[in-house]
Amino acid sequence: MGGNAYHRKYTYMTGSTVGGLNSPDYFNLAASVDRPDIANYILEKKIRSMYGLVSFGFKNRYFLEATLRNDNSSTLIQGNNSYWYPSFSASYVFSDDLKWKPLSYGKLRLSYAQAGSDLGVYQTNGDLAIGTVYTLPPPDGETVNTIYVRDVLLNPDIKPAFAHSYEAGVDLKFLDNRLGLDFTWYLQKNVNQILPLTLSSTSGYASTIINAGMIRNKGIEVSLSATPVRNSFFTWQTLFNFSRNRSMVVELADNVNVYLHDNTRYSQVDSYLNSYVGEEFGSLIGKAYQRDSATGMILLDNNNMPMYTAATHNFGTVLPDMTGGWQNTFRIWKFDVGAMIDWQKGGQFFSRTAMLAHKTGIAPATAEMNDRGKNVRDPIADGGGVKVKGISNSTKQYVEAYVDAKTYYRTHLGTHVYEEWLMDASYIKLRELRLGYTFEKKDLGRLPIQSINLAFIARNPAMIWQKAPKGLDPSELSAGANSISWRESGQANTVRSYGVNLIVNF
């Protein structure tokens, strides 16, 4: 049995002058030329939890475990703010019954678990917002502070969301634990999700929140371990793992088939991260090349510039096909050497950095030599220009032509054609290197210490391979407030760090 109390309180107050200071170097809000901007905010949230666990074992082979938890959240309406969620697991160690000599250990496992979640503050109780200052017309001419009701319709029936997880797996070890295999299959259903819903303006509100929808995740996780060499002087241990996840939007609210996770706008052009019912979670939406239906080649307008769609083209999910890692540890006498590699296959993202580099003319492609031996920035009449190939939209004939580089990169590709800046997120990265040395008891004399391990560690030392252009690191994309990453905009350089690790055993 146990309990937990969560209490978060966050407040701030800000003030700034408007129009400068009416007295030089008098840094005071009272010195603001115009009415100063003042803002304050308070956030307070509490969750009280109780939980219990019970476990049973029989003959050290059969195991059962169950948990039960109750949360009381301050952000839900009373009556719906207390919610329970259980978990159950069972396992069977069959290696003792099987008695097969190569098998050192074998276990089957099954589990089911629920997890509840609430929502943020101010989503179930109304609050007032400070409006602009209104000046009454003459003869009064007085200023009035305004307060208004927000345009969010409160939902008194909102309930907690739940995730239902099912898992099955097997753990195997062979040849005196020299070889190992862990396999897990899982299925997770996120139901009764708390979703924002846009309302018609005729209702007097802009949005509300509702319980609706189901998102299904299923996949596998596999871990392979081995100790190829093991003796008193040299030991090599290796661990390779990979996972594959598929996330599907099964349903949303009634008459709602698309959910907007995020969007961004640049130069009046939008791109979106959406989820659609019946499709994989997290689709990239933006402008793409218009293509000839017969050949798949890009359509060119009457000026031989590429044509593009509206910002409605679905480029597919941002989620990777597979992720994994590979870790190797070598012990040579008193030295230990370790290396860890991360990798990802598939996934994609929009790169605004690449787009703006071409739009502003700082990308090498905007100043390269064309196939006529001239700089693409030179006038077309002098042999310059960017060579384009495609199908004429008016004649339906194949076209090869040269177009003005500035118009091509700045007006077309660098503003509208997001397909050009869609990057594959596949990579192989050396995540960590470690070199250590162990001082044993006999090396430490009379010190009351059993051993000391001193190690030099380098994190993010190298990107071994990536499909995205150099300078963009797909392993370090920021998701911001979203659960998944989908775009890169002015990404900072990846931080490579070096450190020393000291472990002392008494």
C-alpha positions, 0 to 999 in steps of 0.5 A, spaced: 500 500 500 502 507 498 500 514 497 502 520 493 500 527 493 502 532 487 501 539 488 503 544 483 503 552 484 506 556 479 505 564 479 508 570 475 507 577 474 510 581 469 510 589 467 513 593 461 512 600 459 509 602 453 512 608 448 518 608 452 520 612 459 517 619 460 524 621 464 530 618 461 534 612 465 528 612 470 526 605 470 519 605 473 513 602 470 510 609 473 515 612 468 511 609 462 509 614 456 503 610 455 499 605 460 504 600 462 502 592 460 501 588 466 499 581 466 499 576 472 497 568 472 496 563 477 496 555 476 495 550 481 493 543 481 493 537 486 492 530 485 491 525 491 493 518 489 492 511 493 495 505 490 496 497 492 500 491 490 499 484 491 503 478 488 503 471 489 508 466 487 508 458 487 514 453 486 518 459 484 515 458 477 508 461 477 507 468 479 501 473 479 501 480 480 495 485 481 495 493 482 490 498 483 490 505 483 486 511 485 487 518 483 483 524 485 484 530 480 483 537 482 482 539 474 476 534 473 469 536 475 467 533 482 463 526 480 468 525 475 475 527 478 476 520 482 478 514 477 481 507 478 485 503 474 488 496 475 493 492 472 494 484 472 500 480 470 502 473 470 508 469 468 511 462 468 518 460 468 518 453 464 525 452 463 525 448 470 520 443 467 522 443 460 529 440 463 533 442 456 540 442 457 542 448 452 536 452 455 538 456 461 532 460 463 525 461 459 519 465 462 512 466 458 509 473 461 502 476 460 500 482 462 494 487 462 494 495 465 490 501 465 492 508 466 488 514 467 489 521 465 486 528 467 487 535 463 490 541 464 487 547 469 482 552 467 479 547 462 473 545 466 471 552 470 470 558 467 475 564 468 475 571 466 480 575 461 482 582 462 480 586 455 483 592 452 482 599 455 476 602 453 475 610 452 468 613 453 466 618 448 465 625 450 463 628 454 465 623 459 471 621 456 473 616 462 477 610 461 474 603 463 478 597 464 474 591 460 473 584 462 470 578 458 468 571 458 473 566 454 470 563 447 471 556 450 464 552 452 465 548 458 463 541 458 461 539 465 461 532 463 468 531 461 471 525 464 478 522 465 482 518 459 484 511 459 489 507 456 488 500 455 495 496 454 496 488 453 502 485 453 505 478 451 512 476 451 518 470 452 524 471 455 530 466 453 537 464 455 541 459 452 548 456 454 549 458 461 546 465 459 551 466 454 545 467 449 539 471 450 532 473 446 527 477 449 521 478 445 515 482 446 508 483 443 504 489 445 497 492 443 495 499 447 488 502 446 487 510 448 480 511 449 475 516 451 481 521 449 480 528 451 480 532 444 478 539 443 473 540 438 471 547 434 464 550 434 460 554 429 461 561 430 453 561 431 454 558 437 457 564 440 463 559 442 470 558 438 471 551 441 470 546 447 473 539 449 470 532 449 471 525 450 471 521 444 476 517 439 480 511 440 488 511 438 491 504 437 498 502 438 501 495 436 508 493 435 513 488 437 520 489 441 526 484 440 532 484 444 538 479 442 544 479 447 550 475 447 557 474 450 561 471 445 568 471 449 568 470 456 574 469 460 579 472 466 582 476 461 577 478 456 570 479 456 565 481 450 558 482 451 553 485 446 546 487 446 542 488 440 535 491 440 529 493 435 522 495 435 517 496 430 510 500 432 504 502 428 499 507 430 492 508 427 487 513 429 481 508 429 476 513 431 475 521 433 468 524 435 462 524 431 462 527 424 470 529 425 475 525 421 481 529 422 485 532 428 490 537 428 496 536 432 500 542 430 501 547 424 506 552 422 505 558 417 511 562 413 510 567 408 502 565 408 503 558 406 501 553 411 503 546 413 500 541 418 501 535 422 494 532 422 491 525 424 486 522 420 481 516 421 483 510 418 490 512 417 496 512 421 498 517 426 501 523 425 501 525 417 505 531 414 500 536 410 503 541 405 504 543 398 507 538 393 509 538 386 503 537 381 505 531 377 503 528 370 498 522 371 501 518 366 509 519 367 509 522 374 513 527 372 513 535 375 508 539 371 511 546 368 507 552 367 507 557 361 513 560 364 516 553 365 516 553 373 514 547 377 506 547 379 504 546 386 498 543 389 494 547 395 496 545 402 492 539 402 497 534 400 498 528 405 505 526 405 504 520 410 506 519 417 512 522 421 513 515 425 519 511 423 518 504 421 523 501 426 528 504 431 533 500 435 540 500 438 546 496 439 551 496 445 558 493 446 562 492 452 569 489 452 573 488 458 580 487 457 584 486 464 582 492 468 580 496 462 573 496 460 571 499 453 564 501 451 560 503 445 553 504 444 549 506 437 542 508 436 539 507 429 532 509 426 529 507 419 524 511 416 520 517 419 520 524 416 520 531 417 519 538 414 526 542 414 525 550 414 532 551 415 533 547 408 528 551 405 530 558 407 537 557 405 535 556 398 530 561 399 535 566 401 540 564 396 545 561 401 545 554 399 550 552 395 545 549 389 543 557 388 550 558 386 552 552 383 554 551 375 549 548 371 550 543 365 552 549 360 558 551 365 555 557 367 553 559 374 545 558 375 545 566 377 547 568 370 542 571 366 539 565 361 541 569 355 548 568 357 548 561 359 545 561 366 539 559 369 537 552 373 535 547 368 528 544 369 525 538 366 518 536 366 511 536 362 508 542 360 501 543 363 498 546 356 501 542 351 502 535 355 509 535 352 516 533 355 520 540 356 527 541 358 528 549 359 532 554 363 529 558 368 531 564 372 534 562 379 532 567 383 524 566 381 525 558 381 528 558 388 525 564 392 518 564 389 517 557 388 521 552 391 523 556 397 516 558 398 511 553 396 513 547 394 514 543 401 515 536 398 522 539 396 524 540 403 521 533 406 527 529 409 528 522 411 529 521 418 533 515 417 540 515 421 545 511 425 549 514 430 554 513 435 551 515 441 556 514 447 563 511 448 566 509 454 573 508 456 574 506 464 579 503 468 578 499 475 582 499 481 582 493 485 582 492 492 589 490 492 591 497 488 588 501 494 592 499 500 589 500 506 583 504 504 576 502 506 574 501 499 573 495 495 574 498 488 574 504 484 572 505 477 574 511 473 572 512 466 572 517 460 565 518 457 563 521 450 556 523 448 554 524 441 561 523 439 559 522 431 553 521 426 555 515 422 550 515 417 544 519 415 539 520 409 538 527 411 543 533 409 549 534 413 547 539 418 541 537 420 540 531 425 534 527 425 536 524 432 535 531 435 529 534 433 525 537 438 517 536 439 516 542 443 509 541 446 507 535 441 508 528 443 512 527 436 517 531 432 515 533 425 519 539 423 525 542 423 526 550 424 533 553 425 536 547 429 541 548 433 548 544 432 548 537 436 551 538 443 557 533 443 559 532 451 565 529 454 565 527 462 569 523 467 565 518 471 567 515 478 564 509 481 567 508 488 565 501 492 565 500 499 
